[in-house]
């Protein structure tokens, strides 16, 4: 029997470790990025995964696992940016960034647990390529919402799409680990 909660925590531990190391190396330089730039960065990473999946080869050594980790971390960064909504103070202390990271990951995990209850962990029967496609769908939705100045008529907002993408990345990382 799979222990999704423990697997989720292990995947997040890896992602958070990279996030925290980069915070120490670069500080909060990402605070300068506007939401659309973050969306485009996430798109580039998801598109690279899809291209590698379709071609079956790659010319740059960075592995797909690293791209899923990067997407997850950029989603957390995007949620932090949306929450701060202020570019006057770009400096964010490492400890403060870690608190925001934990807050958003906790929310994403709670969402995953609720959806897993209702969907019966259907994601376990999905292919990794389907997670890639779902990431690209969410990115396209976010771009449209950004183009609409954040307004939606009948849809969830940008934040819910980021949380879904975090969970798709975790699912992909879990399945990649299981497929080793």
N, C-alpha and C positions, 0 to 999 in steps of 0.2 A: 504494500500500500504506500502511496506517495504521501509525503508530508509537505504539502504546498506551502504552509506557513514558514517552515524551516528553510525550504528551498528558496522562497522569496527573500527571506532575511539574508541568506548566504549570497544571493545575487546582488542585493542592495549593498551588502558589506563591501563587495568588490568595487561597485560603482562609486560608493561614498569615499572609499579609500583614494581612488583616482581624483575625485572632485577635491578632496581636502589637500592632497599633494599639490594639485594645480593651484589651489588657493594660496598655498605657501610659496609657490614659485612665482605666480603672476599677480597675486592679490585679487582684487575685485575689478580687474581691467574690463571684464565683460559687462560691467555696469554701464559702459558707454553705448552699448548696443541697443538700438531701438527694437521694438517687438518684431517688425517686419524683417529686420536683419537676422534675428534669432530664428524666425520661421524659415528663412532661406538657408541658414546653416543646417537646420534639421533636415530640410529637403535635400540638400546636397548629400548628406550622409545616407539618408534612406534611398536616394536614387543610386548611389554607389552600390549599396547592398543589392538592389534589384538588378543592376547591370551585371554584377558578378554572378548572381544567381542565374541570370539568363545566358550569359556567355560561358559560364562554367570555369572561367579562368580569371586571373587578375595579374596586373603588372606591378602593383605597389604592394609591399609586404604587409601593410596594416591589415589585420584580419577582420572578418565580419563581426566577430564578437566585440571587438573594440569599437566598431561603428554603432552597435546596439547600445553599448555603454555610453558612448558619446551622445547619442540621441536622448537617452534617459537623462543624462546630466544637463543637457541643453533644455530639456523640458522643465526640469527643476529650476534652472536659471530663469527661464521664461516666466514661470509662476512667481518667482521672487521678484522679478522686474515688474510684473503686473501688480503685485501687492504693494511694492514700494512706490511705483508710479511717480517717481521724483528723480530727476537727473541732476539736481543741484548738488547733491552730496554723493559722489561716486565711490567714496571710500566705504568699504564694508569690512569690518574686522572678521578675522577667521572664525572666531567663536560665534559671532552673530550669524555668519553665513551658514555655519554648521547647524545652528538652531532652526533657521529657515529651511534648510535641507531636510532635517528630521521632521519638521512639521508637515511639509508637503509629501514626504514619503509615507508618513503615518496615515495621512488622508488617502493616498493612493492605495495603500494596503487595505485599509478599511473598505474602500470601494471594491477592491478585488475580492475580498472575502464575501461581501454582500452579493456581488454578481456570481461568484462561484457557487454560492448557495442556490441561487435561482437557476443558473444554467448548468449545474452539475459538472463543473470543470470541463465543459465542452472543448476548451482551448487545448486540452491534452491530446485531442484527436485531430488538431489542425496541423498543417505543415508550416514550417518556418517561413516559407515564401508567402503564405497567407498573412502572417504578421507584418511582413514587409509591405504588402499591398494595403493592409489596414492602416499602417503608419502613413503611407502616401495619401490615402483618402482623408485621414484626419488633417494632414498638412494642407491639402487643397481646401478643406472646410475652413481652416484657420485663415488661410489667405483670403478667402471670400469674405469672411467676417471682418478681417482687417480692412479690406477694400470697402466694406459697408460701414466703416467707422465704428465697428463694434456692435452694430445693431443687428438683431435677429428678430424674425417674425414668429417662428414656431420651433426654433432649435435651441439646444443648449449653447452656452457661450464658449468662448475660447478655453477657459480653464478646464472644463470637463474634457475637452479634446486632449489637452496636455496630460491629464490624469490617465485617460485611456491609453495614450502613447507610452507613458511610463509602464503601465501594466503589460502592454504588448511586448515591450522590450524585455521586461522581466520574464515573461513566458518564453520568449525566444531564447534567452540566456539559460533558463532551466532546461528547455528541450535540447539545446546544444550540449549542455553538460551531460544530460542523460544519454545522448547519442554517441558520446565518446567511446 
